[in-house]
Amino acid sequence: MRLLRRVVGLLDLVVPPTCAACRLPGPAICAACTGAIAVPHPVGCVRCGHPWAVSTSRCAECPPAVDGLQFAAAYVDPLPLAIGALKDHGRRDLASELAGLIASRCAGPPEGVGLTPVPLTRDRERDRGFNQAALIAAHLARVWDRPVVHLLQRVRDDPSQRGASATDRTMNVRGAFAVTPKSQIPAEAWVVDDVCTTGATLAACARTLRRAGVGRVAAVTVARVLRQP
């Protein structure tokens, strides 16, 4: 995997950059593909942003223990292509583009509140070469002028969540997180991730933070898988 990423990096030096979605030469996400990323529907759940026919203060899709969830767009093309290129093909240049999308569509945290990326295990981060949530959080921190605070660590590896059912996702992340030793526990924390699928990972992170004494936990992601009522 490391050798493949090095080869990709060398190719980037000789091959013109392309859009991660349409593969045409140009920026990491071209203007046409950026324009195709749908704006979230304004009517929906106040707590988690899930679109419904009428506004509601909370709904069945709210991730447990998460006080508020924002996401930039639904997880439909071209976003899966862009996020997949970042995670699976080492396109780190996409992290700033995806963070910019969040910043343009989501409200930032209150002053003094830090951004906590969802962690990977050391082995998985070493194999990938980076943690995509941490890269996105770092770019967001610069835009929002907020600190990145690594409050969480992954203490147990779990099977890949891709293709897993909602129940399996919840079981896979049970006990997977812990608060980083010697962390200063804030009154509020914002968890950052790339995609919210069922909310199981965000909920597991939020429960861990709450047990440590964090009073309010919010979350923000690039994309979210939306369900029909």
N, C-alpha and C positions, 0 to 999 in steps of 0.2 A: 504493500500500500504506500509506504514512504517513497519507494522508487518510482511508483506511478505518479505521485504528486510532484516529484522532482522533474520527471519528464514533462508533465503538464506545464510546470513553471518555465522550463526551457523553451517549450513550444510557444508560450506566451511572448517570448522575446522576439520570435521570428514570424509569428502568425499574427495578423491584425486582430485586435480584440473584437469580440462579437457579443451580441445581445444573448443573454442566457436563455431567453424564451424563444425567440424566432431564429436565432443563429445568424442573423444578418450582421455584417460588419458595423460596428458602432459602439456606443456605451454599454455598460453592463446590463442595463435594461433600457431599451430604446424608447423614444418618445411614444411610438405607436403602441408598444406593449404596456408602457406605463399608463397610457390613456385607456387601455382595455381593462385595467384593474378596477373593478366596480367599487363604488363608494358604498359603505354599509347603509342599509335602510334606516332612516331616522326614527321610525316607530318600532318600539320593542321593549325589551326588559331594561329597566333603568340600572339594575344591579350588574348584569353581565352583557348587555348589549345585543342579545340574541333577538333577531327581528321577528315580530309577531304582528298580527292584524291590528291589535290594539296595544297601547302602552300598559305596562305592568311594573310594579315595584320589584318583583322577583319572580322567577319561573323555575320550572323543573330542570332547565339546562344550566342553572347557576352552579358553578363548581363549589362544592362544600368548603366552608372555612375561608373562602375568598370574598372579601367585602365589596370588591368592585373589579370588573374585568373590562378592558378595552382591547380592541383589535383593529388593525388598519383595513382589512378586507376579508372577504370570504375566501376559503381555500379552494379556489377554482382557477383554471388556467387564465392567465399565464403564471400565477404565483407558485404553484407546485414545481414548475420547471425552474424558476429562479431559485427557490429555496433548495431544491434538489441539487442544483449546480453548486450552491454554496457548501452543502453538507457532504455531497458524494464526490464532487469533482474539484474541490479545493479552490473554488472561485471566491477568494476572500474579498475581492473588490465589491462583491454583492452585499456585504454586510453594511456598508455605508449607505447603499441605495435602499436597502430594506429598512434601516433605521430612519432614513429620511422620510420614507413612506409613513412610518409610525408617527414621527414628529409632526408631519403635515396633517394628520387626521385624528390624532389623539391628544388629549390634554396631558401635560406633564405633571409630575408629583409636586406637592407643596415644597416650599423652600426648606432645605435641610433634610429632606427625605431621600435616602439613597436607592440605587437600583441594584437588585440582587439577581444575577443570572442563575438560571437552573443549571446545576453542575452536571458534568459527566464524571464517570469513574476515571481514575488516572490512566488505566489501560486504554479505555476507549478514546480519551482525549489524546493520548500519545499516538494511537493508531491513526486518528483523523488528522492530527497535527494542530488542532485548535478546538475550542468550544464555541460553536456558532452563536449560542445565546450570550456568551461573554463578549464576543466581537460586536454583536448588535448593541449590547448594553453600553459598551465603551463609546460607540459612536453616538448613541442617544445621550450619554452623559455630557458629551461636548456640546450637543445642540441645546439641551435643556439646562446646562450648567448645574448638574447634580452629580454627586459622587457615585462611583461604583463600589458597593459594599458586598464582599463575598461572605455572606452570613451562612451559606449552606455548603455542605460537602456531601458527596455521594458515598455512602459507606457500604453499599451492596450493589453488585451488578445485577442487572435484570435482563430478561429476554427482550429482543427488539420489540418495540411497540407497534411497528408497522404491520397493519393487517389484523391486529389483535382486537378482540371484542371489548366492549366497555367493561365487562366484569373482569376479564383477564388483565386489562390495563390497570384497573384498580388493585388487583392482587399483585401484579408485577412490581408496583412501586411502593407497596406497603413495607415500611421499615427501611426504605432505600436511602433516606436522607437523615442528616443530623446537622445540628448547628456547629459551625466551625469553632474549634477550641479558642478560648480567650476572646470571643466576639463580644463587642459592646452591644447589648440588646437595645434597639431603638423602640420608640413608641409606635412607629409606623414603618413598614417596608413595602417596596414594590418589586415583585418578581417579574423577570423578563424571560421570555422564551420565543422560539420561532413560530411554532404552531400549537394551537389548542385544539385537540381532537375531541376527547371526551371530557377534558378537564381533570382527569385523574392525577396527572403529574403536578399540576398547579395546586390541586387540593392537598396532595401529600406534602408539598413544600409549605403550604400555608399552615397545615396542622403542626408541622415540625416547628415553625416559627412561633406559633401561638403557644405551644407547650413551653417554649423557651422564654416567654414573657412579652412577645411583640403584641401590642394591643390591636393594631389594624394592619391587615395584609391586603394589598391590591395587586393586580397583575396586568401586564400589557404584552401582547403578542403581535407578530406581523400578520398572521392569518388565523382563521378559525373555521373548523368544519361545522357547517350549519345543518340542522335537522329540520325536517318538515313536521308540522304539528300532527 
